[in-house]
Amino acid sequence: MTEQIFTEIRNVEKKADEIIGNAKKEGEKIILEAKRKVSNLISKKQEEIDMQKEREIDDTKKKALSDNRRFIEEGKKNIEEAKKKSTKNLDKAVDFTLKKFEELI
């Protein structure tokens, strides 16, 4: 009878070892699957971040080009206004000079 009890204990220990071994293997599978999923998520998020960066860079370039064009147009307008003023002033200066010259004659 004692021998039978010891045999049963050994059998139970073997089953427990099997259960523990299977649980470890299953745990390792779960961990590997979780690592794979995390890696995929990280890759996906990195791609999203890269795409967002590209969109922001493109938007910034477009805004810079638009601002540049606007500044150039404003500069051209300012130049035209300055030319008109200088032409007006030149006409006035010529008239003034002629008037003074006539006064001298």
Biopython code that builds the backbone (N, CA, C, O; Angstrom):
import numpy as np
from Bio.PDB.StructureBuilder import StructureBuilder

atoms = [
    (1, "MET", "N", (0.806, -1.188, 0.000)),
    (1, "MET", "CA", (0.000, 0.000, 0.000)),
    (1, "MET", "C", (0.855, 1.260, 0.000)),
    (1, "MET", "O", (0.544, 2.220, -0.705)),
    (2, "THR", "N", (1.891, 1.265, 0.755)),
    (2, "THR", "CA", (2.780, 2.415, 0.800)),
    (2, "THR", "C", (3.413, 2.636, -0.564)),
    (2, "THR", "O", (3.591, 3.765, -1.021)),
    (3, "GLU", "N", (3.741, 1.538, -1.183)),
    (3, "GLU", "CA", (4.362, 1.644, -2.491)),
    (3, "GLU", "C", (3.367, 2.261, -3.487)),
    (3, "GLU", "O", (3.758, 3.057, -4.341)),
    (4, "GLN", "N", (2.148, 1.911, -3.382)),
    (4, "GLN", "CA", (1.108, 2.443, -4.252)),
    (4, "GLN", "C", (0.942, 3.955, -4.013)),
    (4, "GLN", "O", (0.748, 4.715, -4.962)),
    (5, "ILE", "N", (1.016, 4.375, -2.776)),
    (5, "ILE", "CA", (0.902, 5.793, -2.431)),
    (5, "ILE", "C", (2.077, 6.561, -3.028)),
    (5, "ILE", "O", (1.908, 7.642, -3.593)),
    (6, "PHE", "N", (3.285, 5.974, -2.892)),
    (6, "PHE", "CA", (4.461, 6.629, -3.464)),
    (6, "PHE", "C", (4.356, 6.716, -4.992)),
    (6, "PHE", "O", (4.750, 7.717, -5.591)),
    (7, "THR", "N", (3.830, 5.677, -5.606)),
    (7, "THR", "CA", (3.653, 5.672, -7.051)),
    (7, "THR", "C", (2.659, 6.754, -7.456)),
    (7, "THR", "O", (2.879, 7.471, -8.432)),
    (8, "GLU", "N", (1.596, 6.867, -6.727)),
    (8, "GLU", "CA", (0.605, 7.908, -7.016)),
    (8, "GLU", "C", (1.206, 9.303, -6.826)),
    (8, "GLU", "O", (0.953, 10.209, -7.621)),
    (9, "ILE", "N", (1.991, 9.463, -5.783)),
    (9, "ILE", "CA", (2.649, 10.755, -5.534)),
    (9, "ILE", "C", (3.569, 11.091, -6.706)),
    (9, "ILE", "O", (3.575, 12.225, -7.184)),
    (10, "ARG", "N", (4.359, 10.095, -7.176)),
    (10, "ARG", "CA", (5.262, 10.316, -8.304)),
    (10, "ARG", "C", (4.469, 10.676, -9.558)),
    (10, "ARG", "O", (4.847, 11.569, -10.317)),
    (11, "ASN", "N", (3.369, 9.965, -9.756)),
    (11, "ASN", "CA", (2.534, 10.262, -10.924)),
    (11, "ASN", "C", (1.958, 11.682, -10.852)),
    (11, "ASN", "O", (1.926, 12.410, -11.844)),
    (12, "VAL", "N", (1.510, 12.049, -9.659)),
    (12, "VAL", "CA", (0.979, 13.396, -9.473)),
    (12, "VAL", "C", (2.083, 14.424, -9.682)),
    (12, "VAL", "O", (1.847, 15.465, -10.295)),
    (13, "GLU", "N", (3.283, 14.149, -9.182)),
    (13, "GLU", "CA", (4.408, 15.064, -9.386)),
    (13, "GLU", "C", (4.750, 15.191, -10.867)),
    (13, "GLU", "O", (5.035, 16.289, -11.345)),
    (14, "LYS", "N", (4.723, 14.060, -11.607)),
    (14, "LYS", "CA", (4.991, 14.102, -13.044)),
    (14, "LYS", "C", (3.944, 14.947, -13.758)),
    (14, "LYS", "O", (4.264, 15.767, -14.619)),
    (15, "LYS", "N", (2.676, 14.729, -13.377)),
    (15, "LYS", "CA", (1.614, 15.526, -13.985)),
    (15, "LYS", "C", (1.787, 17.008, -13.651)),
    (15, "LYS", "O", (1.583, 17.870, -14.506)),
    (16, "ALA", "N", (2.158, 17.295, -12.420)),
    (16, "ALA", "CA", (2.381, 18.685, -12.002)),
    (16, "ALA", "C", (3.533, 19.287, -12.804)),
    (16, "ALA", "O", (3.456, 20.433, -13.249)),
    (17, "ASP", "N", (4.604, 18.504, -12.987)),
    (17, "ASP", "CA", (5.740, 18.980, -13.789)),
    (17, "ASP", "C", (5.316, 19.229, -15.238)),
    (17, "ASP", "O", (5.725, 20.211, -15.858)),
    (18, "GLU", "N", (4.488, 18.321, -15.767)),
    (18, "GLU", "CA", (3.978, 18.513, -17.131)),
    (18, "GLU", "C", (3.140, 19.787, -17.228)),
    (18, "GLU", "O", (3.279, 20.582, -18.158)),
    (19, "ILE", "N", (2.269, 19.950, -16.239)),
    (19, "ILE", "CA", (1.411, 21.143, -16.219)),
    (19, "ILE", "C", (2.259, 22.402, -16.138)),
    (19, "ILE", "O", (2.011, 23.374, -16.851)),
    (20, "ILE", "N", (3.265, 22.382, -15.263)),
    (20, "ILE", "CA", (4.155, 23.530, -15.112)),
    (20, "ILE", "C", (4.926, 23.771, -16.410)),
    (20, "ILE", "O", (5.057, 24.916, -16.841)),
    (21, "GLY", "N", (5.439, 22.705, -17.041)),
    (21, "GLY", "CA", (6.170, 22.825, -18.312)),
    (21, "GLY", "C", (5.279, 23.394, -19.409)),
    (21, "GLY", "O", (5.680, 24.285, -20.159)),
    (22, "ASN", "N", (4.054, 22.860, -19.488)),
    (22, "ASN", "CA", (3.112, 23.368, -20.496)),
    (22, "ASN", "C", (2.751, 24.827, -20.229)),
    (22, "ASN", "O", (2.632, 25.627, -21.157)),
    (23, "ALA", "N", (2.579, 25.162, -18.959)),
    (23, "ALA", "CA", (2.250, 26.548, -18.600)),
    (23, "ALA", "C", (3.400, 27.480, -18.979)),
    (23, "ALA", "O", (3.169, 28.587, -19.467)),
    (24, "LYS", "N", (4.635, 27.036, -18.756)),
    (24, "LYS", "CA", (5.796, 27.850, -19.131)),
    (24, "LYS", "C", (5.844, 28.055, -20.644)),
    (24, "LYS", "O", (6.066, 29.164, -21.131)),
    (25, "LYS", "N", (5.624, 26.936, -21.389)),
    (25, "LYS", "CA", (5.630, 27.048, -22.850)),
    (25, "LYS", "C", (4.527, 27.992, -23.315)),
    (25, "LYS", "O", (4.748, 28.845, -24.174)),
    (26, "GLU", "N", (3.353, 27.834, -22.746)),
    (26, "GLU", "CA", (2.229, 28.697, -23.122)),
    (26, "GLU", "C", (2.518, 30.144, -22.745)),
    (26, "GLU", "O", (2.198, 31.063, -23.499)),
    (27, "GLY", "N", (3.121, 30.343, -21.585)),
    (27, "GLY", "CA", (3.497, 31.695, -21.166)),
    (27, "GLY", "C", (4.499, 32.315, -22.123)),
    (27, "GLY", "O", (4.391, 33.495, -22.456)),
    (28, "GLU", "N", (5.478, 31.530, -22.568)),
    (28, "GLU", "CA", (6.468, 32.018, -23.522)),
    (28, "GLU", "C", (5.806, 32.383, -24.851)),
    (28, "GLU", "O", (6.149, 33.393, -25.465)),
    (29, "LYS", "N", (4.844, 31.541, -25.296)),
    (29, "LYS", "CA", (4.113, 31.839, -26.531)),
    (29, "LYS", "C", (3.355, 33.157, -26.394)),
    (29, "LYS", "O", (3.370, 33.993, -27.297)),
    (30, "ILE", "N", (2.700, 33.326, -25.267)),
    (30, "ILE", "CA", (1.932, 34.554, -25.023)),
    (30, "ILE", "C", (2.850, 35.767, -25.024)),
    (30, "ILE", "O", (2.529, 36.801, -25.608)),
    (31, "ILE", "N", (3.990, 35.631, -24.367)),
    (31, "ILE", "CA", (4.949, 36.739, -24.308)),
    (31, "ILE", "C", (5.481, 37.064, -25.708)),
    (31, "ILE", "O", (5.581, 38.235, -26.073)),
    (32, "LEU", "N", (5.823, 36.035, -26.493)),
    (32, "LEU", "CA", (6.314, 36.266, -27.854)),
    (32, "LEU", "C", (5.247, 36.932, -28.714)),
    (32, "LEU", "O", (5.550, 37.842, -29.485)),
    (33, "GLU", "N", (4.012, 36.489, -28.588)),
    (33, "GLU", "CA", (2.917, 37.098, -29.348)),
    (33, "GLU", "C", (2.715, 38.554, -28.923)),
    (33, "GLU", "O", (2.498, 39.426, -29.765)),
    (34, "ALA", "N", (2.786, 38.809, -27.627)),
    (34, "ALA", "CA", (2.640, 40.181, -27.130)),
    (34, "ALA", "C", (3.775, 41.059, -27.656)),
    (34, "ALA", "O", (3.535, 42.198, -28.055)),
    (35, "LYS", "N", (4.998, 40.549, -27.661)),
    (35, "LYS", "CA", (6.146, 41.302, -28.184)),
    (35, "LYS", "C", (5.952, 41.605, -29.667)),
    (35, "LYS", "O", (6.245, 42.710, -30.126)),
    (36, "ARG", "N", (5.453, 40.611, -30.416)),
    (36, "ARG", "CA", (5.215, 40.810, -31.845)),
    (36, "ARG", "C", (4.168, 41.898, -32.067)),
    (36, "ARG", "O", (4.331, 42.768, -32.922)),
    (37, "LYS", "N", (3.087, 41.836, -31.282)),
    (37, "LYS", "CA", (2.027, 42.839, -31.415)),
    (37, "LYS", "C", (2.537, 44.230, -31.049)),
    (37, "LYS", "O", (2.235, 45.210, -31.731)),
    (38, "VAL", "N", (3.302, 44.308, -29.985)),
    (38, "VAL", "CA", (3.864, 45.601, -29.564)),
    (38, "VAL", "C", (4.795, 46.145, -30.646)),
    (38, "VAL", "O", (4.766, 47.333, -30.969)),
    (39, "SER", "N", (5.612, 45.266, -31.194)),
    (39, "SER", "CA", (6.531, 45.685, -32.256)),
    (39, "SER", "C", (5.751, 46.212, -33.462)),
    (39, "SER", "O", (6.113, 47.235, -34.043)),
    (40, "ASN", "N", (4.683, 45.509, -33.832)),
    (40, "ASN", "CA", (3.841, 45.965, -34.947)),
    (40, "ASN", "C", (3.203, 47.315, -34.637)),
    (40, "ASN", "O", (3.160, 48.200, -35.491)),
    (41, "LEU", "N", (2.711, 47.467, -33.416)),
    (41, "LEU", "CA", (2.100, 48.742, -33.023)),
    (41, "LEU", "C", (3.116, 49.878, -33.067)),
    (41, "LEU", "O", (2.814, 50.976, -33.534)),
    (42, "ILE", "N", (4.303, 49.608, -32.585)),
    (42, "ILE", "CA", (5.359, 50.626, -32.601)),
    (42, "ILE", "C", (5.694, 51.011, -34.038)),
    (42, "ILE", "O", (5.834, 52.193, -34.352)),
    (43, "SER", "N", (5.821, 50.013, -34.910)),
    (43, "SER", "CA", (6.111, 50.295, -36.319)),
    (43, "SER", "C", (5.004, 51.123, -36.944)),
    (43, "SER", "O", (5.267, 52.083, -37.668)),
    (44, "LYS", "N", (3.759, 50.746, -36.659)),
    (44, "LYS", "CA", (2.617, 51.468, -37.214)),
    (44, "LYS", "C", (2.602, 52.913, -36.719)),
    (44, "LYS", "O", (2.388, 53.838, -37.501)),
    (45, "LYS", "N", (2.831, 53.103, -35.422)),
    (45, "LYS", "CA", (2.845, 54.457, -34.856)),
    (45, "LYS", "C", (3.998, 55.268, -35.427)),
    (45, "LYS", "O", (3.841, 56.461, -35.684)),
    (46, "GLN", "N", (5.147, 54.646, -35.629)),
    (46, "GLN", "CA", (6.293, 55.357, -36.204)),
    (46, "GLN", "C", (5.966, 55.822, -37.614)),
    (46, "GLN", "O", (6.313, 56.936, -38.006)),
    (47, "GLU", "N", (5.288, 54.951, -38.383)),
    (47, "GLU", "CA", (4.876, 55.335, -39.734)),
    (47, "GLU", "C", (3.913, 56.518, -39.678)),
    (47, "GLU", "O", (4.031, 57.455, -40.468)),
    (48, "GLU", "N", (2.962, 56.477, -38.746)),
    (48, "GLU", "CA", (2.017, 57.582, -38.597)),
    (48, "GLU", "C", (2.733, 58.874, -38.236)),
    (48, "GLU", "O", (2.422, 59.939, -38.769)),
    (49, "ILE", "N", (3.690, 58.771, -37.333)),
    (49, "ILE", "CA", (4.463, 59.950, -36.920)),
    (49, "ILE", "C", (5.248, 60.501, -38.112)),
    (49, "ILE", "O", (5.283, 61.711, -38.331)),
    (50, "ASP", "N", (5.878, 59.601, -38.883)),
    (50, "ASP", "CA", (6.650, 60.032, -40.052)),
    (50, "ASP", "C", (5.744, 60.714, -41.076)),
    (50, "ASP", "O", (6.111, 61.738, -41.651)),
    (51, "MET", "N", (4.558, 60.142, -41.301)),
    (51, "MET", "CA", (3.623, 60.749, -42.239)),
    (51, "MET", "C", (3.161, 62.114, -41.744)),
    (51, "MET", "O", (3.042, 63.056, -42.528)),
    (52, "GLN", "N", (2.904, 62.221, -40.449)),
    (52, "GLN", "CA", (2.490, 63.501, -39.874)),
    (52, "GLN", "C", (3.601, 64.542, -40.030)),
    (52, "GLN", "O", (3.335, 65.699, -40.356)),
    (53, "LYS", "N", (4.844, 64.121, -39.796)),
    (53, "LYS", "CA", (5.984, 65.032, -39.973)),
    (53, "LYS", "C", (6.047, 65.525, -41.419)),
    (53, "LYS", "O", (6.235, 66.715, -41.671)),
    (54, "GLU", "N", (5.888, 64.592, -42.366)),
    (54, "GLU", "CA", (5.932, 64.962, -43.780)),
    (54, "GLU", "C", (4.821, 65.955, -44.117)),
    (54, "GLU", "O", (5.051, 66.926, -44.838)),
    (55, "ARG", "N", (3.611, 65.710, -43.594)),
    (55, "ARG", "CA", (2.509, 66.638, -43.843)),
    (55, "ARG", "C", (2.822, 68.013, -43.264)),
    (55, "ARG", "O", (2.570, 69.034, -43.905)),
    (56, "GLU", "N", (3.367, 68.037, -42.061)),
    (56, "GLU", "CA", (3.705, 69.317, -41.433)),
    (56, "GLU", "C", (4.801, 70.038, -42.211)),
    (56, "GLU", "O", (4.753, 71.258, -42.373)),
    (57, "ILE", "N", (5.785, 69.285, -42.689)),
    (57, "ILE", "CA", (6.860, 69.889, -43.489)),
    (57, "ILE", "C", (6.276, 70.456, -44.779)),
    (57, "ILE", "O", (6.597, 71.578, -45.170)),
    (58, "ASP", "N", (5.410, 69.671, -45.443)),
    (58, "ASP", "CA", (4.777, 70.154, -46.677)),
    (58, "ASP", "C", (3.945, 71.406, -46.418)),
    (58, "ASP", "O", (4.008, 72.369, -47.181)),
    (59, "ASP", "N", (3.163, 71.387, -45.335)),
    (59, "ASP", "CA", (2.350, 72.557, -44.998)),
    (59, "ASP", "C", (3.226, 73.776, -44.736)),
    (59, "ASP", "O", (2.909, 74.883, -45.171)),
    (60, "THR", "N", (4.323, 73.568, -44.025)),
    (60, "THR", "CA", (5.239, 74.668, -43.714)),
    (60, "THR", "C", (5.879, 75.212, -44.994)),
    (60, "THR", "O", (6.017, 76.424, -45.156)),
    (61, "LYS", "N", (6.269, 74.306, -45.905)),
    (61, "LYS", "CA", (6.852, 74.743, -47.181)),
    (61, "LYS", "C", (5.834, 75.576, -47.959)),
    (61, "LYS", "O", (6.161, 76.642, -48.480)),
    (62, "LYS", "N", (4.591, 75.077, -48.033)),
    (62, "LYS", "CA", (3.552, 75.803, -48.763)),
    (62, "LYS", "C", (3.327, 77.179, -48.166)),
    (62, "LYS", "O", (3.195, 78.163, -48.893)),
    (63, "LYS", "N", (3.283, 77.251, -46.842)),
    (63, "LYS", "CA", (3.070, 78.533, -46.175)),
    (63, "LYS", "C", (4.253, 79.465, -46.449)),
    (63, "LYS", "O", (4.069, 80.653, -46.710)),
    (64, "ALA", "N", (5.464, 78.914, -46.387)),
    (64, "ALA", "CA", (6.658, 79.735, -46.642)),
    (64, "ALA", "C", (6.642, 80.272, -48.071)),
    (64, "ALA", "O", (6.956, 81.440, -48.299)),
    (65, "LEU", "N", (6.278, 79.426, -49.030)),
    (65, "LEU", "CA", (6.209, 79.882, -50.422)),
    (65, "LEU", "C", (5.131, 80.948, -50.587)),
    (65, "LEU", "O", (5.331, 81.947, -51.279)),
    (66, "SER", "N", (3.996, 80.728, -49.950)),
    (66, "SER", "CA", (2.911, 81.703, -50.030)),
    (66, "SER", "C", (3.337, 83.037, -49.416)),
    (66, "SER", "O", (3.112, 84.101, -49.995)),
    (67, "ASP", "N", (3.956, 82.963, -48.234)),
    (67, "ASP", "CA", (4.451, 84.185, -47.579)),
    (67, "ASP", "C", (5.495, 84.881, -48.452)),
    (67, "ASP", "O", (5.498, 86.105, -48.583)),
    (68, "ASN", "N", (6.377, 84.081, -49.044)),
    (68, "ASN", "CA", (7.426, 84.637, -49.900)),
    (68, "ASN", "C", (6.807, 85.377, -51.084)),
    (68, "ASN", "O", (7.213, 86.494, -51.406)),
    (69, "ARG", "N", (5.823, 84.750, -51.730)),
    (69, "ARG", "CA", (5.148, 85.405, -52.866)),
    (69, "ARG", "C", (4.472, 86.701, -52.421)),
    (69, "ARG", "O", (4.545, 87.720, -53.108)),
    (70, "ARG", "N", (3.815, 86.645, -51.265)),
    (70, "ARG", "CA", (3.123, 87.831, -50.748)),
    (70, "ARG", "C", (4.124, 88.949, -50.478)),
    (70, "ARG", "O", (3.870, 90.103, -50.824)),
    (71, "PHE", "N", (5.262, 88.618, -49.862)),
    (71, "PHE", "CA", (6.284, 89.627, -49.584)),
    (71, "PHE", "C", (6.834, 90.222, -50.874)),
    (71, "PHE", "O", (7.079, 91.426, -50.957)),
    (72, "ILE", "N", (7.026, 89.372, -51.879)),
    (72, "ILE", "CA", (7.536, 89.864, -53.157)),
    (72, "ILE", "C", (6.522, 90.821, -53.786)),
    (72, "ILE", "O", (6.896, 91.882, -54.287)),
    (73, "GLU", "N", (5.253, 90.452, -53.762)),
    (73, "GLU", "CA", (4.210, 91.319, -54.326)),
    (73, "GLU", "C", (4.137, 92.643, -53.570)),
    (73, "GLU", "O", (4.014, 93.704, -54.180)),
    (74, "GLU", "N", (4.214, 92.578, -52.248)),
    (74, "GLU", "CA", (4.210, 93.813, -51.456)),
    (74, "GLU", "C", (5.421, 94.671, -51.804)),
    (74, "GLU", "O", (5.314, 95.892, -51.919)),
    (75, "GLY", "N", (6.566, 94.028, -51.968)),
    (75, "GLY", "CA", (7.789, 94.748, -52.333)),
    (75, "GLY", "C", (7.654, 95.421, -53.686)),
    (75, "GLY", "O", (8.070, 96.566, -53.864)),
    (76, "LYS", "N", (7.063, 94.696, -54.651)),
    (76, "LYS", "CA", (6.852, 95.286, -55.984)),
    (76, "LYS", "C", (5.924, 96.489, -55.900)),
    (76, "LYS", "O", (6.168, 97.512, -56.540)),
    (77, "LYS", "N", (4.854, 96.368, -55.105)),
    (77, "LYS", "CA", (3.928, 97.493, -54.934)),
    (77, "LYS", "C", (4.649, 98.691, -54.315)),
    (77, "LYS", "O", (4.471, 99.829, -54.750)),
    (78, "ASN", "N", (5.454, 98.420, -53.306)),
    (78, "ASN", "CA", (6.208, 99.506, -52.660)),
    (78, "ASN", "C", (7.172, 100.175, -53.632)),
    (78, "ASN", "O", (7.345, 101.394, -53.614)),
    (79, "ILE", "N", (7.791, 99.368, -54.474)),
    (79, "ILE", "CA", (8.714, 99.922, -55.470)),
    (79, "ILE", "C", (7.953, 100.802, -56.454)),
    (79, "ILE", "O", (8.400, 101.901, -56.782)),
    (80, "GLU", "N", (6.803, 100.320, -56.924)),
    (80, "GLU", "CA", (5.993, 101.114, -57.858)),
    (80, "GLU", "C", (5.554, 102.429, -57.227)),
    (80, "GLU", "O", (5.613, 103.481, -57.863)),
    (81, "GLU", "N", (5.114, 102.364, -55.970)),
    (81, "GLU", "CA", (4.705, 103.584, -55.266)),
    (81, "GLU", "C", (5.876, 104.545, -55.134)),
    (81, "GLU", "O", (5.723, 105.751, -55.329)),
    (82, "ALA", "N", (7.048, 104.009, -54.802)),
    (82, "ALA", "CA", (8.240, 104.859, -54.671)),
    (82, "ALA", "C", (8.599, 105.486, -56.014)),
    (82, "ALA", "O", (8.988, 106.653, -56.065)),
    (83, "LYS", "N", (8.473, 104.720, -57.108)),
    (83, "LYS", "CA", (8.748, 105.267, -58.443)),
    (83, "LYS", "C", (7.784, 106.395, -58.768)),
    (83, "LYS", "O", (8.187, 107.446, -59.267)),
    (84, "LYS", "N", (6.498, 106.167, -58.478)),
    (84, "LYS", "CA", (5.495, 107.209, -58.754)),
    (84, "LYS", "C", (5.796, 108.477, -57.963)),
    (84, "LYS", "O", (5.734, 109.585, -58.496)),
    (85, "LYS", "N", (6.125, 108.299, -56.678)),
    (85, "LYS", "CA", (6.441, 109.462, -55.842)),
    (85, "LYS", "C", (7.677, 110.174, -56.364)),
    (85, "LYS", "O", (7.722, 111.402, -56.421)),
    (86, "SER", "N", (8.685, 109.384, -56.747)),
    (86, "SER", "CA", (9.912, 110.025, -57.220)),
    (86, "SER", "C", (9.666, 110.741, -58.545)),
    (86, "SER", "O", (10.254, 111.795, -58.790)),
    (87, "THR", "N", (8.806, 110.186, -59.407)),
    (87, "THR", "CA", (8.467, 110.849, -60.667)),
    (87, "THR", "C", (7.722, 112.144, -60.388)),
    (87, "THR", "O", (8.004, 113.175, -60.998)),
    (88, "LYS", "N", (6.768, 112.087, -59.461)),
    (88, "LYS", "CA", (6.035, 113.296, -59.074)),
    (88, "LYS", "C", (6.998, 114.347, -58.547)),
    (88, "LYS", "O", (6.944, 115.513, -58.940)),
    (89, "ASN", "N", (7.874, 113.922, -57.655)),
    (89, "ASN", "CA", (8.831, 114.855, -57.069)),
    (89, "ASN", "C", (9.794, 115.391, -58.122)),
    (89, "ASN", "O", (10.210, 116.547, -58.057)),
    (90, "LEU", "N", (10.145, 114.555, -59.083)),
    (90, "LEU", "CA", (11.037, 114.990, -60.148)),
    (90, "LEU", "C", (10.348, 116.075, -60.979)),
    (90, "LEU", "O", (10.956, 117.093, -61.311)),
    (91, "ASP", "N", (9.071, 115.847, -61.312)),
    (91, "ASP", "CA", (8.319, 116.862, -62.054)),
    (91, "ASP", "C", (8.265, 118.178, -61.274)),
    (91, "ASP", "O", (8.448, 119.257, -61.837)),
    (92, "LYS", "N", (8.014, 118.066, -59.979)),
    (92, "LYS", "CA", (7.964, 119.274, -59.138)),
    (92, "LYS", "C", (9.327, 119.964, -59.099)),
    (92, "LYS", "O", (9.416, 121.191, -59.149)),
    (93, "ALA", "N", (10.380, 119.162, -59.011)),
    (93, "ALA", "CA", (11.727, 119.729, -58.963)),
    (93, "ALA", "C", (12.059, 120.438, -60.274)),
    (93, "ALA", "O", (12.648, 121.519, -60.273)),
    (94, "VAL", "N", (11.676, 119.821, -61.387)),
    (94, "VAL", "CA", (11.924, 120.450, -62.692)),
    (94, "VAL", "C", (11.147, 121.756, -62.787)),
    (94, "VAL", "O", (11.693, 122.779, -63.201)),
    (95, "ASP", "N", (9.866, 121.722, -62.403)),
    (95, "ASP", "CA", (9.050, 122.944, -62.428)),
    (95, "ASP", "C", (9.664, 124.024, -61.540)),
    (95, "ASP", "O", (9.747, 125.189, -61.926)),
    (96, "PHE", "N", (10.090, 123.620, -60.353)),
    (96, "PHE", "CA", (10.684, 124.565, -59.415)),
    (96, "PHE", "C", (11.965, 125.167, -59.997)),
    (96, "PHE", "O", (12.198, 126.373, -59.924)),
    (97, "THR", "N", (12.792, 124.285, -60.579)),
    (97, "THR", "CA", (14.054, 124.740, -61.153)),
    (97, "THR", "C", (13.799, 125.696, -62.318)),
    (97, "THR", "O", (14.452, 126.734, -62.426)),
    (98, "LEU", "N", (12.854, 125.348, -63.187)),
    (98, "LEU", "CA", (12.527, 126.224, -64.311)),
    (98, "LEU", "C", (11.994, 127.566, -63.817)),
    (98, "LEU", "O", (12.353, 128.614, -64.353)),
    (99, "LYS", "N", (11.155, 127.537, -62.815)),
    (99, "LYS", "CA", (10.584, 128.754, -62.257)),
    (99, "LYS", "C", (11.700, 129.650, -61.701)),
    (99, "LYS", "O", (11.707, 130.856, -61.947)),
    (100, "LYS", "N", (12.620, 129.074, -60.969)),
    (100, "LYS", "CA", (13.741, 129.840, -60.404)),
    (100, "LYS", "C", (14.626, 130.384, -61.512)),
    (100, "LYS", "O", (15.110, 131.514, -61.446)),
    (101, "PHE", "N", (14.828, 129.559, -62.530)),
    (101, "PHE", "CA", (15.660, 129.995, -63.645)),
    (101, "PHE", "C", (15.009, 131.159, -64.382)),
    (101, "PHE", "O", (15.672, 132.123, -64.765)),
    (102, "GLU", "N", (13.674, 131.045, -64.575)),
    (102, "GLU", "CA", (12.954, 132.134, -65.223)),
    (102, "GLU", "C", (13.009, 133.405, -64.398)),
    (102, "GLU", "O", (13.087, 134.506, -64.942)),
    (103, "GLU", "N", (12.971, 133.253, -63.109)),
    (103, "GLU", "CA", (13.040, 134.432, -62.219)),
    (103, "GLU", "C", (14.399, 135.115, -62.362)),
    (103, "GLU", "O", (14.508, 136.338, -62.279)),
    (104, "LEU", "N", (15.409, 134.317, -62.572)),
    (104, "LEU", "CA", (16.738, 134.878, -62.720)),
    (104, "LEU", "C", (16.902, 135.613, -64.050)),
    (104, "LEU", "O", (17.723, 136.523, -64.162)),
    (105, "ILE", "N", (16.136, 135.227, -65.034)),
    (105, "ILE", "CA", (16.280, 135.828, -66.354)),
    (105, "ILE", "C", (15.510, 137.093, -66.434)),
    (105, "ILE", "O", (15.508, 137.750, -67.475)),
]
sb = StructureBuilder()
sb.init_structure("model")
sb.init_model(0)
sb.init_chain("A")
sb.init_seg("    ")
for serial, (resi, resn, name, xyz) in enumerate(atoms, 1):
    if name == "N":
        sb.init_residue(resn, " ", resi, " ")
    sb.init_atom(name, np.array(xyz, "f"), 0.0, 1.0, " ", f" {name:<3s}", serial, name[0])
structure = sb.get_structure()
